[in-house]
Amino acid sequence: MSLTREEAEKQLAEWTDDPALLRHARSIEIVMTQAVHKYGDGTNVEKWALTGLLHDADYQRWPEVHPQKVVSWLREKGEEEMAHAISAHYTKWNVSYDTPLDKALLACDELTGFIIAYCKVRPGGIVGLKAKSIKKKLKQKEFAAKVERGEINAGVEMLGVTLDEHIDFLIEALTPHAEELSLL
C-alpha cells in the first residue's frame, strides 16, 4: 500500500471540516480496523482502516458526485482496492462486491451511524447497549430516518452473519472509543 495515513488525513481535512462527518469517518475507521480481523484475513489493517476513514471524504464538498472525487484520488494513488470498496459502499450505485473489504464497508457504514445516533439519545450512551435495543430502534422509521435500513440488511446478508452478531461486533469495536466518539 502506497497511501500513508498522513496523506489520507490531509486529504480528509482538505475536503471535510464538518465535525459530525469527521466523527463518522473516524468511527468507520475504528470499526474497519476490527472488521479486517472478523471479516477479512487479518492482514492489510491499515488499508481497511483508511478505507473507512476516507469513504465519505468528498461528501461534504461534492455531495452530488460522491464518491467520485475520493475514488479518483485513490486511483491516482494506485489504491484500486480501496477505491473499489468506496465506490461500492451504497448498493444503489450497482458496483460489484468482490472482496471482503467491499462487503465489510457496506455492512459497517450505515449501521455504525445508526448505533452512534442511538447512543446520543440513550441514557448511558453505549454503556450496556445490546443488539436487542438497536433492532427495536431500527423498526422506528422516524428515528435516524436518513439511515437506509435496506443498506444495513444488504451488508449483513453479504457478510453472511446475523444482524445480532454484526450489531454486537460493532458495539464491541466502538466501546473502547466511547469517549473519543462522544458515546457516553
OpenMM code with the backbone's topology and positions (N, CA, C; nanometers):
from openmm import Vec3, app, unit

residues = "MET SER LEU THR ARG GLU GLU ALA GLU LYS GLN LEU ALA GLU TRP THR ASP ASP PRO ALA LEU LEU ARG HIS ALA ARG SER ILE GLU ILE VAL MET THR GLN ALA VAL HIS LYS TYR GLY ASP GLY THR ASN VAL GLU LYS TRP ALA LEU THR GLY LEU LEU HIS ASP ALA ASP TYR GLN ARG TRP PRO GLU VAL HIS PRO GLN LYS VAL VAL SER TRP LEU ARG GLU LYS GLY GLU GLU GLU MET ALA HIS ALA ILE SER ALA HIS TYR THR LYS TRP ASN VAL SER TYR ASP THR PRO LEU ASP LYS ALA LEU LEU ALA CYS ASP GLU LEU THR GLY PHE ILE ILE ALA TYR CYS LYS VAL ARG PRO GLY GLY ILE VAL GLY LEU LYS ALA LYS SER ILE LYS LYS LYS LEU LYS GLN LYS GLU PHE ALA ALA LYS VAL GLU ARG GLY GLU ILE ASN ALA GLY VAL GLU MET LEU GLY VAL THR LEU ASP GLU HIS ILE ASP PHE LEU ILE GLU ALA LEU THR PRO HIS ALA GLU GLU LEU SER LEU LEU".split()
positions = [
    Vec3(0.0841, -0.1181, 0.0000),
    Vec3(0.0000, 0.0000, 0.0000),
    Vec3(0.0883, 0.1240, 0.0000),
    Vec3(0.0635, 0.2122, -0.0945),
    Vec3(0.1479, 0.3309, -0.1045),
    Vec3(0.0911, 0.4512, -0.0284),
    Vec3(-0.0383, 0.4553, -0.0064),
    Vec3(-0.1012, 0.5665, 0.0637),
    Vec3(-0.0625, 0.5634, 0.2114),
    Vec3(-0.0208, 0.6771, 0.2627),
    Vec3(0.0120, 0.6854, 0.4049),
    Vec3(-0.1060, 0.7430, 0.4829),
    Vec3(-0.1044, 0.7168, 0.6105),
    Vec3(-0.2087, 0.7711, 0.6979),
    Vec3(-0.2063, 0.9240, 0.6931),
    Vec3(-0.0871, 0.9806, 0.6902),
    Vec3(-0.0747, 1.1267, 0.6873),
    Vec3(-0.1390, 1.1845, 0.5616),
    Vec3(-0.1168, 1.1202, 0.4466),
    Vec3(-0.1795, 1.1663, 0.3218),
    Vec3(-0.3313, 1.1564, 0.3300),
    Vec3(-0.3800, 1.0465, 0.3853),
    Vec3(-0.5244, 1.0265, 0.3974),
    Vec3(-0.5855, 1.1319, 0.4894),
    Vec3(-0.5237, 1.1556, 0.6029),
    Vec3(-0.5749, 1.2555, 0.6961),
    Vec3(-0.5730, 1.3955, 0.6357),
    Vec3(-0.4665, 1.4259, 0.5616),
    Vec3(-0.4557, 1.5568, 0.4968),
    Vec3(-0.5675, 1.5753, 0.3945),
    Vec3(-0.5928, 1.4726, 0.3143),
    Vec3(-0.6967, 1.4831, 0.2123),
    Vec3(-0.8347, 1.4959, 0.2769),
    Vec3(-0.8597, 1.4167, 0.3796),
    Vec3(-0.9874, 1.4261, 0.4505),
    Vec3(-1.0067, 1.5670, 0.5059),
    Vec3(-0.9045, 1.6224, 0.5687),
    Vec3(-0.9141, 1.7565, 0.6273),
    Vec3(-0.9328, 1.8643, 0.5200),
    Vec3(-0.8765, 1.8431, 0.4034),
    Vec3(-0.8911, 1.9402, 0.2951),
    Vec3(-1.0349, 1.9453, 0.2430),
    Vec3(-1.1006, 1.8309, 0.2404),
    Vec3(-1.2349, 1.8229, 0.1840),
    Vec3(-1.3473, 1.8264, 0.2866),
    Vec3(-1.3157, 1.8007, 0.4134),
    Vec3(-1.4195, 1.7869, 0.5157),
    Vec3(-1.3809, 1.8646, 0.6406),
    Vec3(-1.4724, 1.9518, 0.6859),
    Vec3(-1.4491, 2.0190, 0.8137),
    Vec3(-1.5691, 2.0072, 0.9080),
    Vec3(-1.6746, 1.9430, 0.8633),
    Vec3(-1.7925, 1.9228, 0.9470),
    Vec3(-1.7590, 1.8238, 1.0585),
    Vec3(-1.7730, 1.8654, 1.1846),
    Vec3(-1.7371, 1.7767, 1.2962),
    Vec3(-1.8128, 1.6433, 1.2952),
    Vec3(-1.9392, 1.6446, 1.2574),
    Vec3(-2.0165, 1.5202, 1.2543),
    Vec3(-1.9635, 1.4256, 1.1470),
    Vec3(-1.9297, 1.4783, 1.0310),
    Vec3(-1.8744, 1.3932, 0.9245),
    Vec3(-1.7358, 1.3413, 0.9615),
    Vec3(-1.6569, 1.4240, 1.0282),
    Vec3(-1.5244, 1.3791, 1.0717),
    Vec3(-1.5363, 1.2700, 1.1782),
    Vec3(-1.6333, 1.2841, 1.2683),
    Vec3(-1.6567, 1.1815, 1.3705),
    Vec3(-1.7053, 1.0515, 1.3042),
    Vec3(-1.7900, 1.0653, 1.2022),
    Vec3(-1.8367, 0.9476, 1.1288),
    Vec3(-1.7181, 0.8787, 1.0605),
    Vec3(-1.6325, 0.9565, 0.9963),
    Vec3(-1.5145, 0.8986, 0.9298),
    Vec3(-1.4288, 0.8229, 1.0307),
    Vec3(-1.4071, 0.8827, 1.1443),
    Vec3(-1.3259, 0.8182, 1.2485),
    Vec3(-1.3937, 0.6914, 1.3002),
    Vec3(-1.5248, 0.6952, 1.3172),
    Vec3(-1.5947, 0.5764, 1.3681),
    Vec3(-1.5863, 0.4604, 1.2687),
    Vec3(-1.5959, 0.4902, 1.1405),
    Vec3(-1.5866, 0.3838, 1.0404),
    Vec3(-1.4421, 0.3336, 1.0322),
    Vec3(-1.3463, 0.4219, 1.0490),
    Vec3(-1.2068, 0.3778, 1.0570),
    Vec3(-1.1895, 0.2790, 1.1721),
    Vec3(-1.2450, 0.3113, 1.2868),
    Vec3(-1.2325, 0.2263, 1.4050),
    Vec3(-1.2929, 0.0888, 1.3799),
    Vec3(-1.4156, 0.0842, 1.3294),
    Vec3(-1.4795, -0.0463, 1.3111),
    Vec3(-1.4134, -0.1266, 1.1992),
    Vec3(-1.3642, -0.0588, 1.0974),
    Vec3(-1.2969, -0.1313, 0.9891),
    Vec3(-1.1631, -0.1891, 1.0363),
    Vec3(-1.1005, -0.1236, 1.1322),
    Vec3(-0.9767, -0.1765, 1.1901),
    Vec3(-1.0023, -0.3110, 1.2571),
    Vec3(-1.1194, -0.3272, 1.3137),
    Vec3(-1.1573, -0.4545, 1.3754),
    Vec3(-1.2177, -0.5507, 1.2728),
    Vec3(-1.2889, -0.4964, 1.1757),
    Vec3(-1.3554, -0.5795, 1.0745),
    Vec3(-1.2567, -0.6621, 0.9930),
    Vec3(-1.1376, -0.6106, 0.9720),
    Vec3(-1.0373, -0.6856, 0.8953),
    Vec3(-1.0057, -0.8191, 0.9625),
    Vec3(-1.0162, -0.8241, 1.0936),
    Vec3(-0.9888, -0.9480, 1.1669),
    Vec3(-1.1098, -1.0417, 1.1670),
    Vec3(-1.2292, -0.9855, 1.1667),
    Vec3(-1.3508, -1.0665, 1.1712),
    Vec3(-1.3967, -1.1100, 1.0318),
    Vec3(-1.3907, -1.0187, 0.9361),
    Vec3(-1.4462, -1.0456, 0.8041),
    Vec3(-1.3400, -1.0597, 0.6952),
    Vec3(-1.2185, -1.0207, 0.7260),
    Vec3(-1.1080, -1.0335, 0.6315),
    Vec3(-1.0106, -1.1385, 0.6800),
    Vec3(-0.8889, -1.1303, 0.6296),
    Vec3(-0.7888, -1.2302, 0.6675),
    Vec3(-0.6927, -1.1788, 0.7748),
    Vec3(-0.7213, -1.0613, 0.8304),
    Vec3(-0.6385, -1.0081, 0.9380),
    Vec3(-0.5160, -0.9331, 0.8910),
    Vec3(-0.4956, -0.9287, 0.7597),
    Vec3(-0.3830, -0.8514, 0.7066),
    Vec3(-0.4367, -0.7213, 0.6473),
    Vec3(-0.3476, -0.6336, 0.6097),
    Vec3(-0.3859, -0.5049, 0.5500),
    Vec3(-0.4743, -0.4206, 0.6426),
    Vec3(-0.4428, -0.4213, 0.7703),
    Vec3(-0.5216, -0.3454, 0.8677),
    Vec3(-0.5263, -0.1980, 0.8287),
    Vec3(-0.4131, -0.1429, 0.7888),
    Vec3(-0.4079, -0.0009, 0.7530),
    Vec3(-0.4956, 0.0284, 0.6311),
    Vec3(-0.4987, -0.0612, 0.5346),
    Vec3(-0.5832, -0.0422, 0.4163),
    Vec3(-0.7310, -0.0389, 0.4558),
    Vec3(-0.7730, -0.1309, 0.5392),
    Vec3(-0.9117, -0.1345, 0.5839),
    Vec3(-0.9441, -0.0090, 0.6653),
    Vec3(-0.8532, 0.0309, 0.7527),
    Vec3(-0.8749, 0.1493, 0.8357),
    Vec3(-0.8884, 0.2747, 0.7501),
    Vec3(-0.7974, 0.2927, 0.6565),
    Vec3(-0.8007, 0.4126, 0.5725),
    Vec3(-0.9195, 0.4125, 0.4774),
    Vec3(-0.9634, 0.2955, 0.4361),
    Vec3(-1.0850, 0.2879, 0.3546),
    Vec3(-1.2032, 0.3412, 0.4351),
    Vec3(-1.2120, 0.3004, 0.5600),
    Vec3(-1.3173, 0.3529, 0.6472),
    Vec3(-1.3053, 0.5028, 0.6690),
    Vec3(-1.1846, 0.5492, 0.6937),
    Vec3(-1.1618, 0.6911, 0.7181),
    Vec3(-1.2016, 0.7769, 0.5982),
    Vec3(-1.1714, 0.7295, 0.4787),
    Vec3(-1.1906, 0.8105, 0.3574),
    Vec3(-1.3223, 0.7866, 0.2836),
    Vec3(-1.4040, 0.6928, 0.3281),
    Vec3(-1.5186, 0.6514, 0.2466),
    Vec3(-1.6153, 0.7647, 0.2116),
    Vec3(-1.6267, 0.8656, 0.2953),
    Vec3(-1.7142, 0.9795, 0.2680),
    Vec3(-1.6354, 1.1105, 0.2577),
    Vec3(-1.5069, 1.1027, 0.2296),
    Vec3(-1.4202, 1.2209, 0.2328),
    Vec3(-1.4669, 1.3337, 0.1418),
    Vec3(-1.5283, 1.3006, 0.0303),
    Vec3(-1.5709, 1.4038, -0.0642),
    Vec3(-1.7175, 1.4445, -0.0475),
    Vec3(-1.7873, 1.3846, 0.0459),
    Vec3(-1.9318, 1.4053, 0.0579),
    Vec3(-1.9694, 1.5498, 0.0913),
    Vec3(-1.9020, 1.6119, 0.1844),
    Vec3(-1.9376, 1.7484, 0.2244),
    Vec3(-1.9182, 1.8465, 0.1091),
    Vec3(-1.8091, 1.8342, 0.0392),
    Vec3(-1.7753, 1.9301, -0.0660),
    Vec3(-1.8482, 1.9031, -0.1974),
    Vec3(-1.8670, 1.7758, -0.2307),
    Vec3(-1.9289, 1.7393, -0.3584),
    Vec3(-2.0349, 1.6311, -0.3385),
    Vec3(-2.1415, 1.6580, -0.2651),
    Vec3(-2.2408, 1.5532, -0.2387),
    Vec3(-2.3061, 1.4998, -0.3666),
    Vec3(-2.3174, 1.5833, -0.4678),
    Vec3(-2.3839, 1.5415, -0.5917),
    Vec3(-2.3033, 1.4414, -0.6734),
    Vec3(-2.1736, 1.4339, -0.6525),
    Vec3(-2.0912, 1.3368, -0.7265),
    Vec3(-2.0213, 1.2360, -0.6350),
    Vec3(-2.0514, 1.2428, -0.5059),
    Vec3(-1.9930, 1.1478, -0.4105),
    Vec3(-2.0206, 1.0049, -0.4552),
    Vec3(-1.9244, 0.9158, -0.4557),
    Vec3(-1.7864, 0.9225, -0.4071),
    Vec3(-1.6825, 0.9397, -0.5188),
    Vec3(-1.7228, 0.9955, -0.6310),
    Vec3(-1.6342, 1.0002, -0.7474),
    Vec3(-1.5009, 1.0699, -0.7225),
    Vec3(-1.5009, 1.1789, -0.6465),
    Vec3(-1.3763, 1.2534, -0.6223),
    Vec3(-1.2765, 1.1705, -0.5415),
    Vec3(-1.3222, 1.1115, -0.4324),
    Vec3(-1.2302, 1.0337, -0.3489),
    Vec3(-1.1861, 0.9069, -0.4213),
    Vec3(-1.2751, 0.8470, -0.4986),
    Vec3(-1.2393, 0.7268, -0.5755),
    Vec3(-1.1323, 0.7612, -0.6783),
    Vec3(-1.1481, 0.8714, -0.7496),
    Vec3(-1.0464, 0.9140, -0.8487),
    Vec3(-0.9135, 0.9429, -0.7808),
    Vec3(-0.9195, 1.0109, -0.6672),
    Vec3(-0.7975, 1.0438, -0.5938),
    Vec3(-0.7240, 0.9165, -0.5519),
    Vec3(-0.7989, 0.8182, -0.5019),
    Vec3(-0.7371, 0.6918, -0.4604),
    Vec3(-0.6779, 0.6171, -0.5799),
    Vec3(-0.7464, 0.6185, -0.6920),
    Vec3(-0.6932, 0.5520, -0.8120),
    Vec3(-0.5638, 0.6185, -0.8582),
    Vec3(-0.5571, 0.7504, -0.8499),
    Vec3(-0.4332, 0.8217, -0.8837),
    Vec3(-0.3186, 0.7789, -0.7921),
    Vec3(-0.3522, 0.7425, -0.6704),
    Vec3(-0.2518, 0.6978, -0.5729),
    Vec3(-0.2207, 0.5490, -0.5879),
    Vec3(-0.2885, 0.4812, -0.6801),
    Vec3(-0.2641, 0.3384, -0.7005),
    Vec3(-0.3376, 0.2490, -0.6022),
    Vec3(-0.4413, 0.3031, -0.5372),
    Vec3(-0.5154, 0.2285, -0.4353),
    Vec3(-0.6483, 0.1781, -0.4923),
    Vec3(-0.6406, 0.0895, -0.5896),
    Vec3(-0.7593, 0.0403, -0.6589),
    Vec3(-0.8547, -0.0355, -0.5664),
    Vec3(-0.8025, -0.1184, -0.4777),
    Vec3(-0.8896, -0.1957, -0.3893),
    Vec3(-0.9701, -0.1042, -0.2969),
    Vec3(-0.9051, -0.0024, -0.2437),
    Vec3(-0.9752, 0.0949, -0.1600),
    Vec3(-1.0777, 0.1717, -0.2432),
    Vec3(-1.0378, 0.2141, -0.3619),
    Vec3(-1.1274, 0.2900, -0.4500),
    Vec3(-1.2514, 0.2077, -0.4831),
    Vec3(-1.2316, 0.0803, -0.5129),
    Vec3(-1.3455, -0.0038, -0.5473),
    Vec3(-1.4402, -0.0198, -0.4286),
    Vec3(-1.3861, -0.0443, -0.3116),
    Vec3(-1.4705, -0.0608, -0.1924),
    Vec3(-1.5524, 0.0657, -0.1665),
    Vec3(-1.4899, 0.1799, -0.1791),
    Vec3(-1.5615, 0.3059, -0.1562),
    Vec3(-1.6659, 0.3291, -0.2649),
    Vec3(-1.6357, 0.2924, -0.3866),
    Vec3(-1.7342, 0.3096, -0.4945),
    Vec3(-1.8527, 0.2155, -0.4779),
    Vec3(-1.8390, 0.1147, -0.3935),
    Vec3(-1.9446, 0.0147, -0.3730),
    Vec3(-2.0163, 0.0285, -0.2394),
    Vec3(-1.9898, 0.1331, -0.1623),
    Vec3(-2.0476, 0.1351, -0.0272),
    Vec3(-2.1939, 0.1808, -0.0202),
    Vec3(-2.2612, 0.1743, -0.1326),
    Vec3(-2.4051, 0.2010, -0.1404),
    Vec3(-2.4591, 0.1127, -0.2522),
    Vec3(-2.5516, 0.0237, -0.2203),
    Vec3(-2.5941, -0.0777, -0.3182),
    Vec3(-2.6583, -0.0173, -0.4426),
    Vec3(-2.7210, 0.0972, -0.4309),
    Vec3(-2.7893, 0.1575, -0.5451),
    Vec3(-2.6924, 0.2096, -0.6518),
    Vec3(-2.5630, 0.2110, -0.6220),
    Vec3(-2.4642, 0.2507, -0.7226),
    Vec3(-2.4325, 0.1346, -0.8167),
    Vec3(-2.4839, 0.0156, -0.7847),
    Vec3(-2.4682, -0.1024, -0.8709),
    Vec3(-2.3232, -0.1362, -0.9041),
    Vec3(-2.2386, -0.1303, -0.8048),
    Vec3(-2.0989, -0.1718, -0.8174),
    Vec3(-2.0879, -0.3102, -0.7538),
    Vec3(-2.0089, -0.3962, -0.8115),
    Vec3(-1.9966, -0.5331, -0.7608),
    Vec3(-1.9256, -0.5358, -0.6250),
    Vec3(-1.9591, -0.6385, -0.5487),
    Vec3(-1.8968, -0.6623, -0.4188),
    Vec3(-1.8064, -0.7832, -0.4354),
    Vec3(-1.6788, -0.7559, -0.4589),
    Vec3(-1.5840, -0.8598, -0.4975),
    Vec3(-1.4985, -0.9109, -0.3824),
    Vec3(-1.4787, -0.8292, -0.2818),
    Vec3(-1.3852, -0.8644, -0.1752),
    Vec3(-1.4510, -0.8485, -0.0381),
    Vec3(-1.3913, -0.9097, 0.0628),
    Vec3(-1.4399, -0.8870, 0.1989),
    Vec3(-1.4370, -0.7382, 0.2371),
    Vec3(-1.3401, -0.6627, 0.1868),
    Vec3(-1.3331, -0.5191, 0.2147),
    Vec3(-1.4575, -0.4486, 0.1614),
    Vec3(-1.4976, -0.4798, 0.0399),
    Vec3(-1.6177, -0.4194, -0.0200),
    Vec3(-1.7400, -0.4455, 0.0675),
    Vec3(-1.7566, -0.5700, 0.1057),
    Vec3(-1.8741, -0.6114, 0.1823),
    Vec3(-1.8733, -0.5522, 0.3232),
    Vec3(-1.7582, -0.5518, 0.3863),
    Vec3(-1.7483, -0.5004, 0.5237),
    Vec3(-1.7764, -0.3512, 0.5292),
    Vec3(-1.7265, -0.2754, 0.4334),
    Vec3(-1.7522, -0.1311, 0.4346),
    Vec3(-1.9016, -0.1043, 0.4217),
    Vec3(-1.9667, -0.1724, 0.3304),
    Vec3(-2.1119, -0.1573, 0.3171),
    Vec3(-2.1818, -0.1928, 0.4481),
    Vec3(-2.1453, -0.3036, 0.5066),
    Vec3(-2.2128, -0.3518, 0.6279),
    Vec3(-2.1863, -0.2634, 0.7487),
    Vec3(-2.0727, -0.1996, 0.7535),
    Vec3(-2.0369, -0.1203, 0.8714),
    Vec3(-2.0854, 0.0249, 0.8652),
    Vec3(-2.0956, 0.0815, 0.7486),
    Vec3(-2.1222, 0.2247, 0.7337),
    Vec3(-2.2547, 0.2692, 0.7950),
    Vec3(-2.3650, 0.2287, 0.7400),
    Vec3(-2.4960, 0.2752, 0.7861),
    Vec3(-2.5263, 0.2304, 0.9297),
    Vec3(-2.4938, 0.1060, 0.9601),
    Vec3(-2.5269, 0.0535, 1.0923),
    Vec3(-2.4454, 0.1207, 1.2017),
    Vec3(-2.3197, 0.1493, 1.1756),
    Vec3(-2.2395, 0.2224, 1.2740),
    Vec3(-2.2989, 0.3601, 1.2977),
    Vec3(-2.3367, 0.4288, 1.1907),
    Vec3(-2.4002, 0.5597, 1.2051),
    Vec3(-2.5274, 0.5530, 1.2872),
    Vec3(-2.6048, 0.4482, 1.2654),
    Vec3(-2.7291, 0.4305, 1.3398),
    Vec3(-2.7012, 0.4069, 1.4882),
    Vec3(-2.6057, 0.3196, 1.5165),
    Vec3(-2.5710, 0.2911, 1.6563),
    Vec3(-2.5262, 0.4187, 1.7268),
    Vec3(-2.4450, 0.4977, 1.6605),
    Vec3(-2.3969, 0.6222, 1.7202),
    Vec3(-2.5123, 0.7192, 1.7436),
    Vec3(-2.6031, 0.7300, 1.6479),
    Vec3(-2.7197, 0.8171, 1.6664),
    Vec3(-2.8010, 0.7732, 1.7883),
    Vec3(-2.8177, 0.6433, 1.8036),
    Vec3(-2.8939, 0.5924, 1.9175),
    Vec3(-2.8212, 0.6197, 2.0497),
    Vec3(-2.6903, 0.6034, 2.0499),
    Vec3(-2.6130, 0.6296, 2.1719),
    Vec3(-2.6277, 0.7742, 2.2182),
    Vec3(-2.6458, 0.8648, 2.1269),
    Vec3(-2.6567, 1.0068, 2.1614),
    Vec3(-2.7873, 1.0406, 2.2326),
    Vec3(-2.8905, 0.9593, 2.2150),
    Vec3(-3.0187, 0.9865, 2.2815),
    Vec3(-3.0480, 0.8873, 2.3948),
    Vec3(-2.9634, 0.7883, 2.4089),
    Vec3(-2.9853, 0.6830, 2.5081),
    Vec3(-2.9139, 0.7175, 2.6386),
    Vec3(-2.9857, 0.7128, 2.7511),
    Vec3(-2.9169, 0.7319, 2.8795),
    Vec3(-2.8046, 0.6282, 2.8930),
    Vec3(-2.6864, 0.6738, 2.9247),
    Vec3(-2.5730, 0.5834, 2.9365),
    Vec3(-2.4981, 0.5632, 2.8064),
    Vec3(-2.5513, 0.6153, 2.6972),
    Vec3(-2.4823, 0.6022, 2.5688),
    Vec3(-2.4598, 0.4576, 2.5300),
    Vec3(-2.3370, 0.4230, 2.5006),
    Vec3(-2.3047, 0.2885, 2.4537),
    Vec3(-2.2902, 0.1885, 2.5682),
    Vec3(-2.2773, 0.2384, 2.6899),
    Vec3(-2.2578, 0.1507, 2.8057),
    Vec3(-2.3800, 0.0597, 2.8232),
    Vec3(-2.3571, -0.0695, 2.8195),
    Vec3(-2.4629, -0.1671, 2.8376),
    Vec3(-2.5547, -0.1858, 2.7179),
    Vec3(-2.5221, -0.1242, 2.6063),
    Vec3(-2.6057, -0.1345, 2.4860),
    Vec3(-2.6050, -0.2773, 2.4326),
    Vec3(-2.7215, -0.3252, 2.3940),
    Vec3(-2.7376, -0.4615, 2.3409),
    Vec3(-2.8011, -0.4563, 2.2025),
    Vec3(-2.7768, -0.5601, 2.1260),
    Vec3(-2.8322, -0.5711, 1.9907),
    Vec3(-2.9840, -0.5599, 1.9911),
    Vec3(-3.0470, -0.6156, 2.0918),
    Vec3(-3.1936, -0.6140, 2.1000),
    Vec3(-3.2476, -0.4705, 2.0954),
    Vec3(-3.1812, -0.3796, 2.1654),
    Vec3(-3.2240, -0.2388, 2.1668),
    Vec3(-3.2074, -0.1739, 2.0299),
    Vec3(-3.0974, -0.2034, 1.9641),
    Vec3(-3.0728, -0.1471, 1.8303),
    Vec3(-3.1771, -0.2004, 1.7326),
    Vec3(-3.2040, -0.3293, 1.7368),
    Vec3(-3.3022, -0.3884, 1.6459),
    Vec3(-3.4411, -0.3276, 1.6678),
    Vec3(-3.4764, -0.3028, 1.7917),
    Vec3(-3.6057, -0.2410, 1.8220),
    Vec3(-3.6113, -0.0994, 1.7654),
    Vec3(-3.5021, -0.0253, 1.7821),
    Vec3(-3.4972, 0.1134, 1.7345),
    Vec3(-3.4963, 0.1191, 1.5811),
    Vec3(-3.4361, 0.0195, 1.5173),
    Vec3(-3.4348, 0.0147, 1.3705),
    Vec3(-3.5759, 0.0082, 1.3128),
    Vec3(-3.6682, -0.0488, 1.3876),
    Vec3(-3.8073, -0.0601, 1.3412),
    Vec3(-3.8802, 0.0734, 1.3450),
    Vec3(-3.8269, 0.1697, 1.4199),
    Vec3(-3.8869, 0.3031, 1.4281),
    Vec3(-3.8337, 0.3881, 1.3128),
    Vec3(-3.9057, 0.3908, 1.2046),
    Vec3(-3.8604, 0.4573, 1.0814),
    Vec3(-3.8316, 0.6059, 1.1001),
    Vec3(-3.8991, 0.6692, 1.1967),
    Vec3(-3.8788, 0.8122, 1.2177),
    Vec3(-3.7455, 0.8411, 1.2883),
    Vec3(-3.6905, 0.7421, 1.3578),
    Vec3(-3.5619, 0.7629, 1.4252),
    Vec3(-3.4495, 0.7448, 1.3236),
    Vec3(-3.3599, 0.8430, 1.3162),
    Vec3(-3.2495, 0.8402, 1.2193),
    Vec3(-3.3047, 0.8006, 1.0825),
    Vec3(-3.4040, 0.8759, 1.0390),
    Vec3(-3.4793, 0.8432, 0.9175),
    Vec3(-3.3924, 0.8344, 0.7924),
    Vec3(-3.2806, 0.9050, 0.7909),
    Vec3(-3.1935, 0.9026, 0.6724),
    Vec3(-3.1113, 0.7742, 0.6620),
    Vec3(-3.1028, 0.6995, 0.7700),
    Vec3(-3.0299, 0.5726, 0.7671),
    Vec3(-3.1151, 0.4716, 0.6910),
    Vec3(-3.0585, 0.4200, 0.5850),
    Vec3(-3.1329, 0.3275, 0.5000),
    Vec3(-3.1228, 0.1857, 0.5547),
    Vec3(-3.2341, 0.1386, 0.6056),
    Vec3(-3.2385, 0.0060, 0.6668),
    Vec3(-3.2060, -0.1034, 0.5650),
    Vec3(-3.2444, -0.0830, 0.4398),
    Vec3(-3.2138, -0.1803, 0.3350),
    Vec3(-3.0642, -0.1977, 0.3138),
    Vec3(-2.9892, -0.0912, 0.3286),
    Vec3(-2.8429, -0.0988, 0.3159),
    Vec3(-2.7845, -0.1820, 0.4298),
    Vec3(-2.8393, -0.1633, 0.5485),
    Vec3(-2.7948, -0.2412, 0.6641),
    Vec3(-2.8186, -0.3893, 0.6384),
    Vec3(-2.9386, -0.4217, 0.5957),
    Vec3(-2.9733, -0.5615, 0.5711),
    Vec3(-2.8897, -0.6216, 0.4583),
    Vec3(-2.8671, -0.5462, 0.3523),
    Vec3(-2.7860, -0.5966, 0.2405),
    Vec3(-2.6435, -0.6248, 0.2854),
    Vec3(-2.5862, -0.5355, 0.3649),
    Vec3(-2.4492, -0.5550, 0.4119),
    Vec3(-2.4342, -0.6764, 0.5005),
    Vec3(-2.5265, -0.6925, 0.5929),
    Vec3(-2.5223, -0.8071, 0.6838),
    Vec3(-2.5379, -0.9371, 0.6046),
    Vec3(-2.6294, -0.9369, 0.5088),
    Vec3(-2.6502, -1.0560, 0.4261),
    Vec3(-2.5240, -1.0909, 0.3465),
    Vec3(-2.4570, -0.9896, 0.2917),
    Vec3(-2.3334, -1.0150, 0.2158),
    Vec3(-2.2245, -1.0746, 0.3037),
    Vec3(-2.2201, -1.0318, 0.4284),
    Vec3(-2.1184, -1.0852, 0.5203),
    Vec3(-2.1508, -1.2269, 0.5654),
    Vec3(-2.2774, -1.2656, 0.5528),
    Vec3(-2.3176, -1.4000, 0.5948),
    Vec3(-2.3261, -1.4164, 0.7455),
    Vec3(-2.3622, -1.3076, 0.8134),
    Vec3(-2.3788, -1.3112, 0.9593),
    Vec3(-2.5200, -1.2656, 0.9934),
    Vec3(-2.5585, -1.2860, 1.1172),
    Vec3(-2.6886, -1.2363, 1.1603),
    Vec3(-2.6763, -1.0882, 1.1968),
    Vec3(-2.7902, -1.0218, 1.1960),
    Vec3(-2.7925, -0.8814, 1.2362),
    Vec3(-2.7454, -0.8672, 1.3806),
    Vec3(-2.7902, -0.9555, 1.4670),
    Vec3(-2.7472, -0.9513, 1.6074),
    Vec3(-2.5949, -0.9613, 1.6191),
    Vec3(-2.5375, -1.0557, 1.5464),
    Vec3(-2.3930, -1.0765, 1.5528),
    Vec3(-2.3173, -0.9525, 1.5064),
    Vec3(-2.3646, -0.8912, 1.3983),
    Vec3(-2.2944, -0.7738, 1.3458),
    Vec3(-2.3127, -0.6534, 1.4386),
    Vec3(-2.4297, -0.6358, 1.4932),
    Vec3(-2.4511, -0.5267, 1.5886),
    Vec3(-2.3593, -0.5447, 1.7094),
    Vec3(-2.3549, -0.6653, 1.7638),
    Vec3(-2.2667, -0.6918, 1.8784),
    Vec3(-2.1215, -0.6614, 1.8444),
    Vec3(-2.0791, -0.7010, 1.7242),
    Vec3(-1.9424, -0.6738, 1.6797),
    Vec3(-1.9162, -0.5228, 1.6780),
    Vec3(-2.0079, -0.4453, 1.6217),
    Vec3(-1.9881, -0.3005, 1.6114),
    Vec3(-1.9868, -0.2342, 1.7484),
    Vec3(-2.0751, -0.2758, 1.8363),
    Vec3(-2.0763, -0.2208, 1.9722),
    Vec3(-1.9433, -0.2499, 2.0407),
    Vec3(-1.8956, -0.3715, 2.0265),
    Vec3(-1.7673, -0.4094, 2.0865),
    Vec3(-1.6515, -0.3283, 2.0290),
    Vec3(-1.6543, -0.3023, 1.8992),
    Vec3(-1.5477, -0.2249, 1.8352),
    Vec3(-1.5516, -0.0781, 1.8772),
    Vec3(-1.6698, -0.0227, 1.8953),
    Vec3(-1.6846, 0.1190, 1.9283),
    Vec3(-1.6632, 0.1497, 2.0763),
    Vec3(-1.6966, 0.0565, 2.1636),
    Vec3(-1.6958, 0.0819, 2.3075),
    Vec3(-1.5624, 0.1354, 2.3607),
    Vec3(-1.4466, 0.0807, 2.3222),
    Vec3(-1.3219, 0.1363, 2.3755),
    Vec3(-1.2958, 0.2815, 2.3328),
    Vec3(-1.3693, 0.3287, 2.2340),
    Vec3(-1.3513, 0.4642, 2.1810),
    Vec3(-1.4700, 0.5540, 2.2166),
    Vec3(-1.5465, 0.5131, 2.3166),
    Vec3(-1.6694, 0.5834, 2.3531),
    Vec3(-1.6466, 0.7299, 2.3870),
    Vec3(-1.5417, 0.7578, 2.4609),
    Vec3(-1.5153, 0.8965, 2.4982),
    Vec3(-1.4792, 0.9805, 2.3753),
    Vec3(-1.3874, 0.9301, 2.2947),
    Vec3(-1.3440, 1.0000, 2.1742),
    Vec3(-1.4612, 1.0301, 2.0806),
    Vec3(-1.5543, 0.9357, 2.0687),
    Vec3(-1.6666, 0.9495, 1.9765),
    Vec3(-1.7911, 1.0090, 2.0428),
    Vec3(-1.7796, 1.0522, 2.1677),
    Vec3(-1.8904, 1.1110, 2.2443),
    Vec3(-2.0086, 1.0157, 2.2547),
    Vec3(-1.9804, 0.8931, 2.2942),
    Vec3(-2.0846, 0.7902, 2.3053),
    Vec3(-2.1212, 0.7583, 2.4495),
    Vec3(-2.0807, 0.8421, 2.5414),
    Vec3(-2.1117, 0.8188, 2.6832),
    Vec3(-2.2245, 0.9083, 2.7304),
] * unit.nanometer
topology = app.Topology()
chain = topology.addChain("A")
for resn in residues:
    res = topology.addResidue(resn, chain)
    for name in ("N", "CA", "C"):
        topology.addAtom(name, app.Element.getBySymbol(name[0]), res)
